[in-house]
Amino acid sequence: MSKRDKLIKRMHEAPHDIRFAELDALLRYEGCALFNQKRSHCTYHRWDGKLLTVVKPHGGRKACHPADIRKLLALLNR
């Protein structure tokens, strides 16, 4: 099982424990490019034209919001 598969499995099991760096690495591996960034909101553009906006955690938070993880899984159709 590859790192990518392990991360996707972890996203399904515990979406509240995913860090932004892991999410960013997966998006870039899937062919998404950082399209726009306004403060903590990062928008990624995929090759098929779909956009995904993710809020980068800040303050005392270390993990991404579970809703952002669910949007990513829906985008990847997993």
ChimeraX commands (.cxc) that place a marker at each C-alpha (Angstrom):
marker #1 position 0.00,0.00,0.00 radius 0.5
marker #1 position 1.46,3.37,-1.00 radius 0.5
marker #1 position 1.66,6.50,1.14 radius 0.5
marker #1 position -1.13,8.00,-0.95 radius 0.5
marker #1 position -3.44,5.06,-0.28 radius 0.5
marker #1 position -2.63,5.13,3.43 radius 0.5
marker #1 position -3.40,8.85,3.62 radius 0.5
marker #1 position -6.73,8.44,1.81 radius 0.5
marker #1 position -7.64,5.59,4.17 radius 0.5
marker #1 position -6.75,7.80,7.14 radius 0.5
marker #1 position -8.90,10.59,5.69 radius 0.5
marker #1 position -11.90,8.28,5.69 radius 0.5
marker #1 position -11.25,6.95,9.20 radius 0.5
marker #1 position -10.15,10.13,11.04 radius 0.5
marker #1 position -10.75,13.30,9.00 radius 0.5
marker #1 position -10.04,15.52,12.02 radius 0.5
marker #1 position -6.35,14.43,12.21 radius 0.5
marker #1 position -5.15,15.46,8.73 radius 0.5
marker #1 position -2.57,18.24,8.60 radius 0.5
marker #1 position -2.49,20.84,5.83 radius 0.5
marker #1 position 0.93,19.70,4.56 radius 0.5
marker #1 position -0.45,16.19,3.95 radius 0.5
marker #1 position -3.51,17.58,2.20 radius 0.5
marker #1 position -1.35,19.87,0.04 radius 0.5
marker #1 position 0.98,17.01,-0.94 radius 0.5
marker #1 position -1.97,14.80,-1.94 radius 0.5
marker #1 position -3.56,17.57,-4.01 radius 0.5
marker #1 position -0.33,18.25,-5.85 radius 0.5
marker #1 position 0.16,14.52,-6.48 radius 0.5
marker #1 position -3.36,14.32,-7.94 radius 0.5
marker #1 position -2.53,17.07,-10.43 radius 0.5
marker #1 position -3.97,20.09,-8.66 radius 0.5
marker #1 position -2.15,23.40,-8.64 radius 0.5
marker #1 position -2.43,26.22,-6.13 radius 0.5
marker #1 position -4.52,28.70,-8.07 radius 0.5
marker #1 position -5.17,31.48,-5.60 radius 0.5
marker #1 position -4.50,32.23,-1.96 radius 0.5
marker #1 position -6.24,34.91,0.09 radius 0.5
marker #1 position -5.05,34.87,3.67 radius 0.5
marker #1 position -5.87,31.39,4.99 radius 0.5
marker #1 position -8.06,30.30,2.04 radius 0.5
marker #1 position -6.15,28.28,-0.57 radius 0.5
marker #1 position -7.87,27.50,-3.86 radius 0.5
marker #1 position -6.62,24.59,-5.94 radius 0.5
marker #1 position -7.39,24.12,-9.62 radius 0.5
marker #1 position -7.59,20.65,-11.12 radius 0.5
marker #1 position -6.86,19.68,-14.71 radius 0.5
marker #1 position -10.57,19.06,-15.44 radius 0.5
marker #1 position -11.55,22.57,-14.33 radius 0.5
marker #1 position -12.82,21.79,-10.84 radius 0.5
marker #1 position -11.87,24.11,-7.99 radius 0.5
marker #1 position -11.37,23.23,-4.34 radius 0.5
marker #1 position -11.02,25.84,-1.61 radius 0.5
marker #1 position -9.38,24.70,1.61 radius 0.5
marker #1 position -8.90,26.74,4.77 radius 0.5
marker #1 position -5.35,26.55,6.06 radius 0.5
marker #1 position -5.40,26.02,9.83 radius 0.5
marker #1 position -4.02,28.87,11.90 radius 0.5
marker #1 position -3.74,29.86,15.52 radius 0.5
marker #1 position -3.65,26.87,17.84 radius 0.5
marker #1 position -5.14,24.48,15.29 radius 0.5
marker #1 position -2.85,21.98,13.59 radius 0.5
marker #1 position -5.34,19.95,11.54 radius 0.5
marker #1 position -7.63,20.86,8.67 radius 0.5
marker #1 position -11.38,21.05,9.15 radius 0.5
marker #1 position -13.17,17.72,8.50 radius 0.5
marker #1 position -15.53,19.43,6.02 radius 0.5
marker #1 position -12.53,20.33,3.85 radius 0.5
marker #1 position -11.39,16.70,3.95 radius 0.5
marker #1 position -14.85,15.52,2.88 radius 0.5
marker #1 position -14.80,18.00,-0.03 radius 0.5
marker #1 position -11.41,16.64,-1.10 radius 0.5
marker #1 position -12.63,13.04,-0.97 radius 0.5
marker #1 position -15.68,14.00,-3.04 radius 0.5
marker #1 position -13.41,15.69,-5.58 radius 0.5
marker #1 position -11.29,12.55,-5.81 radius 0.5
marker #1 position -14.46,10.38,-5.96 radius 0.5
marker #1 position -13.28,8.10,-3.15 radius 0.5
marker link #1:1,2 radius 0.2
marker link #1:2,3 radius 0.2
marker link #1:3,4 radius 0.2
marker link #1:4,5 radius 0.2
marker link #1:5,6 radius 0.2
marker link #1:6,7 radius 0.2
marker link #1:7,8 radius 0.2
marker link #1:8,9 radius 0.2
marker link #1:9,10 radius 0.2
marker link #1:10,11 radius 0.2
marker link #1:11,12 radius 0.2
marker link #1:12,13 radius 0.2
marker link #1:13,14 radius 0.2
marker link #1:14,15 radius 0.2
marker link #1:15,16 radius 0.2
marker link #1:16,17 radius 0.2
marker link #1:17,18 radius 0.2
marker link #1:18,19 radius 0.2
marker link #1:19,20 radius 0.2
marker link #1:20,21 radius 0.2
marker link #1:21,22 radius 0.2
marker link #1:22,23 radius 0.2
marker link #1:23,24 radius 0.2
marker link #1:24,25 radius 0.2
marker link #1:25,26 radius 0.2
marker link #1:26,27 radius 0.2
marker link #1:27,28 radius 0.2
marker link #1:28,29 radius 0.2
marker link #1:29,30 radius 0.2
marker link #1:30,31 radius 0.2
marker link #1:31,32 radius 0.2
marker link #1:32,33 radius 0.2
marker link #1:33,34 radius 0.2
marker link #1:34,35 radius 0.2
marker link #1:35,36 radius 0.2
marker link #1:36,37 radius 0.2
marker link #1:37,38 radius 0.2
marker link #1:38,39 radius 0.2
marker link #1:39,40 radius 0.2
marker link #1:40,41 radius 0.2
marker link #1:41,42 radius 0.2
marker link #1:42,43 radius 0.2
marker link #1:43,44 radius 0.2
marker link #1:44,45 radius 0.2
marker link #1:45,46 radius 0.2
marker link #1:46,47 radius 0.2
marker link #1:47,48 radius 0.2
marker link #1:48,49 radius 0.2
marker link #1:49,50 radius 0.2
marker link #1:50,51 radius 0.2
marker link #1:51,52 radius 0.2
marker link #1:52,53 radius 0.2
marker link #1:53,54 radius 0.2
marker link #1:54,55 radius 0.2
marker link #1:55,56 radius 0.2
marker link #1:56,57 radius 0.2
marker link #1:57,58 radius 0.2
marker link #1:58,59 radius 0.2
marker link #1:59,60 radius 0.2
marker link #1:60,61 radius 0.2
marker link #1:61,62 radius 0.2
marker link #1:62,63 radius 0.2
marker link #1:63,64 radius 0.2
marker link #1:64,65 radius 0.2
marker link #1:65,66 radius 0.2
marker link #1:66,67 radius 0.2
marker link #1:67,68 radius 0.2
marker link #1:68,69 radius 0.2
marker link #1:69,70 radius 0.2
marker link #1:70,71 radius 0.2
marker link #1:71,72 radius 0.2
marker link #1:72,73 radius 0.2
marker link #1:73,74 radius 0.2
marker link #1:74,75 radius 0.2
marker link #1:75,76 radius 0.2
marker link #1:76,77 radius 0.2
marker link #1:77,78 radius 0.2
view
